[in-house]
């Protein structure tokens, strides 16, 4: 957890980079397989930093979880947890099937196992796409408020 930092000044560029990175990484045809794997690792690292930056929020909401909470906050918490699990699986399965690490060879995967893990990886990517869209919709007000603060000249 990070304290005494204006998180919006860090979060906005980090979130925009993560979103752009996800879009580019999701479209493997744009990058080819090798860059897709490297971008996937960078995205996973970026999302890990995002998680650390929100550690205080996670702890505070978790402590209050059994008490009455606003619906939007509870939904945001569940969605964030779902994103954490989905992206965690996406990055982990990507590493498992990656040519970069060649773990399939090390773990003695046959072609059927590799195909199964590749299909699960693709399904996780599609789930992440839906969850990211929901997350953006839920955080729309925060996004635009902070974009206006960071780029005040654009309001003219």
C-alpha positions in Angstrom: 0.0 0.0 0.0 1.2 3.5 -0.8 0.3 6.4 1.3 0.6 10.2 1.1 0.6 10.2 -2.7 -1.9 11.9 -5.0 -3.1 8.7 -6.5 -5.1 10.4 -9.3 -1.8 11.8 -10.8 -0.4 8.2 -10.8 -3.6 6.3 -11.5 -4.8 8.1 -14.6 -1.6 7.7 -16.7 -1.2 4.1 -15.3 -4.8 3.2 -16.1 -4.6 4.8 -19.6 -1.4 2.8 -20.3 -3.0 -0.4 -19.0 -6.0 0.2 -21.2 -3.9 0.9 -24.3 -1.7 -2.1 -23.5 -4.7 -4.4 -23.1 -6.2 -3.3 -26.4 -2.9 -3.8 -28.2 -2.2 -7.1 -26.5 -5.7 -8.3 -27.0 -5.2 -7.9 -30.8 -2.4 -10.3 -31.3 -2.5 -9.7 -35.1 -1.2 -6.2 -34.4 1.9 -7.3 -32.6 2.7 -10.9 -33.6 3.2 -13.6 -31.0 6.6 -12.5 -29.5 5.5 -8.9 -28.8 2.1 -10.2 -27.6 3.9 -12.2 -24.9 6.2 -9.3 -23.9 3.2 -6.8 -23.8 1.2 -9.4 -21.8 4.0 -9.5 -19.2 4.2 -5.7 -19.1 0.4 -5.4 -18.8 0.5 -7.9 -15.9 3.1 -5.9 -14.1 1.2 -2.7 -14.7 -2.0 -4.3 -13.2 0.0 -5.5 -10.3 1.2 -1.9 -9.6 -2.5 -0.8 -10.0 -3.5 -3.3 -7.4 -0.8 -2.1 -5.0 -1.8 1.5 -5.4 -5.4 0.6 -4.5 -4.3 -1.5 -1.5 -5.8 0.9 1.1 -9.1 1.0 -0.7 -9.2 -2.8 -0.9 -8.4 -3.2 2.8 -11.0 -0.5 3.9 -13.8 -2.0 1.8 -12.9 -5.5 2.9 -13.1 -4.5 6.6 -16.6 -3.0 6.0 -17.8 -5.6 3.6 -20.3 -7.2 6.0 -21.8 -3.9 6.9 -24.2 -1.9 4.7 -22.3 -0.4 1.7 -23.5 1.7 -1.3 -24.5 -0.6 -4.2 -22.0 1.0 -6.6 -19.1 0.5 -4.1 -20.1 -3.2 -3.5 -20.3 -3.7 -7.3 -17.0 -2.0 -7.8 -15.4 -4.3 -5.2 -16.8 -7.5 -6.8 -15.8 -6.3 -10.3 -12.3 -5.5 -9.1 -12.0 -8.9 -7.6 -13.3 -10.5 -10.8 -10.8 -8.5 -12.8 -8.0 -9.6 -10.5 -8.8 -13.2 -10.8 -9.4 -13.0 -14.6 -6.2 -11.1 -15.3 -4.3 -13.3 -12.9 -5.5 -16.4 -14.9 -4.9 -14.6 -18.2 -1.3 -13.8 -17.4 -0.6 -17.1 -15.8 -2.0 -19.1 -18.7 -0.2 -16.9 -21.1 3.1 -17.6 -19.3 2.3 -21.3 -19.4 1.7 -21.5 -23.1 4.3 -18.9 -24.0 7.1 -19.7 -26.5 9.2 -17.2 -24.5 9.3 -19.4 -21.4 8.6 -22.7 -23.1 7.0 -24.1 -20.0 4.8 -26.4 -22.0 7.9 -28.3 -23.1 9.3 -28.3 -19.5 5.9 -29.6 -18.2 5.8 -32.2 -21.0 2.6 -30.8 -22.5 1.2 -32.7 -25.5 -0.6 -30.9 -28.3 -4.0 -31.4 -26.8 -2.9 -29.9 -23.5 -1.4 -26.9 -25.2 -4.6 -26.4 -27.3 -6.7 -26.7 -24.1 -4.6 -24.1 -22.3 -4.6 -21.8 -25.4 -8.4 -22.0 -25.5 -8.7 -21.2 -21.8 -6.3 -18.3 -22.3 -8.4 -16.9 -25.1 -11.6 -17.4 -23.1 -10.0 -15.5 -20.2 -9.0 -12.7 -22.6 -12.6 -12.4 -23.8 -13.8 -12.4 -20.2 -11.3 -9.7 -19.3 -12.5 -7.6 -22.3 -16.1 -7.7 -20.9 -15.0 -7.0 -17.3 -12.8 -4.1 -18.5 -15.8 -2.6 -20.3 -17.9 -2.9 -17.2 -15.1 -1.4 -15.1 -14.8 1.6 -17.5 -18.6 2.1 -17.4 -18.6 2.0 -13.6 -15.7 4.4 -13.3 -16.7 6.8 -16.1 -17.2 9.8 -13.9 -13.8 9.4 -12.2 -12.1 9.0 -15.6 -13.6 12.2 -17.0 -13.2 14.2 -13.8 -9.5 13.4 -13.7 -8.9 13.9 -17.5 -10.3 17.4 -17.1 -8.0 18.0 -14.1 -4.9 16.8 -16.0 -5.8 18.6 -19.3 -7.6 21.8 -18.2 -6.7 23.5 -21.6 -8.9 20.9 -23.4 -12.0 22.4 -21.7 -11.8 25.6 -23.6 
